């Protein structure tokens, strides 16, 4: 039991790192509920996604961010703005790295300098920065201590925490450690809220995840999803209609597939997960449209929810 309301701690915690280090997997593990889509392909996350973890004497507002990259087009520039915005908002920054990649390539200062905009050696914007070494289940225990020691010598991190987000190993210790660094403040959200994003957003993300899972090469990166109708019907199936935008007619053909079979498969997989997420039967309608170079159009990016 907490002694008084004055002991309550609340703060923002940004999850940052290069693509595929497990940021979204960690977010889902911490919340014990899937709100960030996860695939094996890099650059799956495009938005700054908020997840709220409320405890008896704390509330942590996690911010999952796109993997840190050098942008090649406007969408990626906006993705990096989301990441930068999360860093500005954060009280604590969790910088994730992949233990298996470190074992393969060593502890290189150049890697941290390239990937960590809040490099603690440069002051770190005044943030408390933790190094989170993820995927420790992929390396031997004997590899871990030298790895931690090398990072400790390389940069003045507040904490270095080894975890396996996939197996939820070390996640409770991570939460307990983060809470100690948060400011004393009453909660900002009701305790039963896990995100402020609308259900429509999560529906569009689920559909996009199924596209990432089903298609290779350029299709997932050229596709985005816009939910144009979301009608809740207590006594009937919810009605959801979504448009999938791609950049070329050839991509539309691949996404739809022969006789519509590929799109049907996306719809079936997305509908099953949406029904689980909403805990209600769903009628899902998908349409594929071509919008040339939408990833480079500021107007289209804003319309599709990527703008400020």
C-alpha positions, 0 to 999 in steps of 0.5 A: 500500500502507498503511504499517501497520494503524494507518493504516486508517480507518473511519467512518460517513457519512450521506447527507442532504438533501431528497427527490429530490436523488439520495441513493440514486443516489449510494449505489448509484454509490459501492458500484457495486451497487444496494442502495437503490431509486430512483424519480422519486417523492419519499420513496421511501426509508423506512429508514436503509439501510446500504452498506459500501464497503471499500478497501485502507486504509479502510472507509466505512459509508454511511447512506442516509436518507429525504428530509428533510420535515415529517412529516404522519403517524406513518410519516413521523415514524419516517422522520425518526427514521431520518434523525436516527439516521443523523446521530447515528451519522455521523462525516461528513455529506454534505448533498446538493442538486440543482444544477438546483434551485439554478439555478432558485431560487438559493442561499437560506439558508432552504433550507439552514436548513429542510433541514439539521438539522446546520446548520453555522452552528449547530454541526452536532452536532460533525460534519464536513459536506460540501456535495455539489452533485449533478446537475451534468450538468444545469447549465452549467459557467459556473453552477457556480463562482458556485453554489459560491462562494455556498454557501461564503459562506453556511455553513462547510462542510468541503468542497464537492464537485460531482458527478453521481451518475447518471454517477458523475462526481466519486464517486471524488474524493468517496470519497478526500476522505471517507477523509481525515476518518474516524477511524483505526480497524480495519474493523468488517465483513468486506471482502466485506460490502456491507450488514448488512440481510438478503436479505428486506429487499432483496426487499421493497424491490425489490417496493416499487420496482416499485409506485412505478414502476407506480402514480401518486398515493397507491398507492405511498405507501399501500403497504408490503411484508412478505416472509412466506416466503423459502425458499432451494432450491439445486436449485430456484427459491427460493420467496418469498411477500410481502404488500402492504398498502394502506389502502383496498379501492379501492387494493387493486382498483387494485393488483390490476387487471382480471383481476389484470393490474396485480399480475401486471406488478408481480410479473414486474418484481420477480421479474426484478430479484430473480433478478438480485440473488440470482443464482438463479431465483425463484418469487414469490408476491404477495398484496394485503391491506387494513390501514386507516391502517397508516401511523398505527398504531405497532403495525403500523409496528413489525410491518412493520419501521419501529419501533426 
